[in-house]
Amino acid sequence: MSQLCCHVFRGLPKEIEEEVNKFLESTPCEIHHVLQSESTNHVTITIFYVMDAQEDPLTV
């Protein structure tokens, strides 16, 4: 069974880019929706995703 998950990244734009890239490289998942908001000098990115069933830590 697939479960919708959410991961929130917040920080300076360059930091966020690196964090998101690391997350996507290490997390086999299907992205369903991405939200971005900005305030002052920080960026917040929220990713809604479904983990691949084989990699879902709740089913292992």
Backbone as CSV, one residue per row, in Angstrom:
resi,resn,N_x,N_y,N_z,CA_x,CA_y,CA_z,C_x,C_y,C_z
1,MET,0.836,-1.177,0.000,0.000,0.000,0.000,0.882,1.242,0.000
2,SER,0.561,2.196,-0.854,1.329,3.435,-0.942,0.805,4.461,0.048
3,GLN,1.733,5.242,0.568,1.367,6.270,1.535,1.929,7.601,1.060
4,LEU,1.101,8.631,1.085,1.535,9.966,0.705,2.399,10.531,1.815
5,CYS,3.589,11.015,1.454,4.527,11.583,2.417,4.815,13.035,2.045
6,CYS,5.403,13.755,2.980,5.701,15.160,2.767,7.075,15.460,3.347
7,HIS,7.854,16.262,2.650,9.157,16.704,3.159,9.257,18.203,2.912
8,VAL,9.647,18.947,3.941,9.742,20.404,3.850,11.206,20.808,3.973
9,PHE,11.645,21.650,3.050,12.996,22.196,3.053,12.880,23.703,3.246
10,ARG,13.708,24.280,4.124,13.670,25.725,4.340,15.078,26.232,4.559
11,GLY,15.421,27.317,3.889,16.745,27.902,4.054,17.062,28.848,2.915
12,LEU,18.339,29.128,2.776,18.798,29.978,1.687,18.704,29.196,0.373
13,PRO,18.473,29.899,-0.729,18.256,29.197,-2.012,19.333,28.158,-2.362
14,LYS,20.611,28.488,-2.209,21.681,27.546,-2.567,21.648,26.314,-1.658
15,GLU,21.378,26.527,-0.352,21.287,25.407,0.584,20.136,24.484,0.210
16,ILE,19.008,25.081,-0.127,17.817,24.301,-0.482,18.081,23.465,-1.723
17,GLU,18.729,24.058,-2.702,19.030,23.327,-3.937,19.842,22.070,-3.625
18,GLU,20.853,22.201,-2.784,21.689,21.053,-2.428,20.900,20.011,-1.640
19,GLU,20.083,20.448,-0.686,19.291,19.529,0.127,18.279,18.755,-0.717
20,VAL,17.596,19.466,-1.617,16.602,18.814,-2.476,17.290,17.797,-3.386
21,ASN,18.424,18.152,-3.951,19.150,17.223,-4.816,19.568,15.970,-4.056
22,LYS,20.080,16.121,-2.835,20.467,14.965,-2.021,19.255,14.087,-1.714
23,PHE,18.148,14.729,-1.366,16.922,13.988,-1.061,16.458,13.180,-2.271
24,LEU,16.416,13.812,-3.433,15.939,13.128,-4.637,16.872,12.003,-5.072
25,GLU,18.172,12.181,-4.854,19.125,11.137,-5.213,19.026,9.930,-4.287
26,SER,18.682,10.154,-3.031,18.693,9.071,-2.056,17.315,8.484,-1.745
27,THR,16.253,9.081,-2.286,14.902,8.637,-1.966,14.159,8.212,-3.223
28,PRO,14.026,6.905,-3.446,13.255,6.456,-4.609,11.764,6.726,-4.354
29,CYS,11.219,7.665,-5.095,9.835,8.058,-4.859,9.211,8.627,-6.129
30,GLU,7.911,8.783,-6.071,7.148,9.402,-7.157,6.617,10.728,-6.623
31,ILE,7.071,11.827,-7.230,6.673,13.164,-6.790,5.252,13.441,-7.268
32,HIS,4.396,13.899,-6.355,3.015,14.227,-6.710,2.771,15.728,-6.798
33,HIS,3.433,16.498,-5.948,3.191,17.946,-5.962,4.353,18.649,-5.267
34,VAL,4.711,19.831,-5.772,5.769,20.636,-5.172,5.246,22.051,-4.987
35,LEU,5.461,22.597,-3.785,5.079,23.972,-3.475,6.328,24.762,-3.124
36,GLN,6.347,26.032,-3.515,7.475,26.897,-3.173,6.942,28.223,-2.669
37,SER,7.542,28.714,-1.595,7.206,30.046,-1.105,8.495,30.746,-0.692
38,GLU,8.467,32.052,-0.748,9.643,32.844,-0.428,9.274,33.900,0.597
39,SER,10.203,34.152,1.527,10.033,35.233,2.485,11.410,35.806,2.801
40,THR,11.520,37.095,2.693,12.784,37.800,2.905,13.882,37.130,2.086
41,ASN,14.827,36.444,2.745,15.909,35.794,1.998,15.849,34.267,2.093
42,HIS,14.752,33.733,2.618,14.600,32.285,2.738,13.579,31.748,1.735
43,VAL,13.778,30.498,1.378,12.873,29.793,0.479,12.367,28.554,1.217
44,THR,11.106,28.239,1.034,10.538,27.009,1.580,9.996,26.189,0.419
45,ILE,10.428,24.938,0.338,9.940,24.022,-0.687,9.321,22.823,0.020
46,THR,8.098,22.509,-0.350,7.389,21.366,0.210,7.154,20.364,-0.915
47,ILE,7.576,19.135,-0.706,7.423,18.080,-1.712,6.483,17.008,-1.157
48,PHE,5.419,16.727,-1.887,4.513,15.627,-1.560,4.865,14.471,-2.493
49,TYR,5.087,13.293,-1.915,5.555,12.168,-2.720,5.033,10.850,-2.168
50,VAL,5.154,9.811,-2.995,4.835,8.444,-2.594,6.115,7.647,-2.739
51,MET,6.496,6.981,-1.656,7.701,6.143,-1.684,7.428,4.906,-2.521
52,ASP,8.468,4.414,-3.194,8.345,3.130,-3.875,8.045,2.079,-2.821
53,ALA,7.141,1.172,-3.104,6.691,0.184,-2.111,7.848,-0.612,-1.525
54,GLN,8.845,-0.948,-2.331,9.973,-1.736,-1.854,10.839,-0.954,-0.882
55,GLU,10.850,0.360,-0.991,11.707,1.196,-0.166,10.992,1.832,1.017
56,ASP,9.700,1.645,1.120,8.915,2.276,2.179,9.341,1.712,3.535
57,PRO,9.903,2.561,4.429,10.386,2.063,5.721,9.255,1.504,6.596
58,LEU,8.018,1.869,6.335,6.908,1.370,7.134,6.534,-0.065,6.761
59,THR,6.956,-0.510,5.583,6.604,-1.859,5.137,7.762,-2.830,5.220
60,VAL,8.932,-2.346,5.605,10.126,-3.218,5.651,10.200,-3.906,6.989
